[in-house]
Amino acid sequence: MLPPYAVYNGVNLYKDWIVDEPKHAAYIPSTNSWMEGELYLDWFEKIFLKRTQDVKDKPKECLFFMATPPFSPWPSSGK
C-alpha cells in the first residue's frame, strides 16, 4: 500500500498540522493546493515508483483521492 501524500494550501507546512500522521506519509505545501507538475513528479518518483519497484508481473495501478470541488463532499469556497 502506498503512504498518503497530502497537499496543503499554503507556502509553509506547520508541524501542528500533521500530528499523529501515518508512517511514511508526505505532507507538501502548495500555493494553489493542486497536485500538478513538480508535485506530481515528486509523488510519482518518491512514492509510487519507489514503493512499486519490487512488484513483479502485476499491473501497477493507483487510485487518487481528490478532495477538491466538484468531487469533495465539503462546500466549495464560492469559486
Secondary structure as GFF3:
##gff-version 3
##sequence-region A 1 79
A	DSSP	beta_strand	5	9	.	.	.	ID=ss1
A	DSSP	three_ten_helix	15	18	.	.	.	ID=ss2
A	DSSP	beta_strand	26	30	.	.	.	ID=ss3
A	DSSP	alpha_helix	38	43	.	.	.	ID=ss4
A	DSSP	pi_helix	44	49	.	.	.	ID=ss5
A	DSSP	alpha_helix	50	52	.	.	.	ID=ss6
###
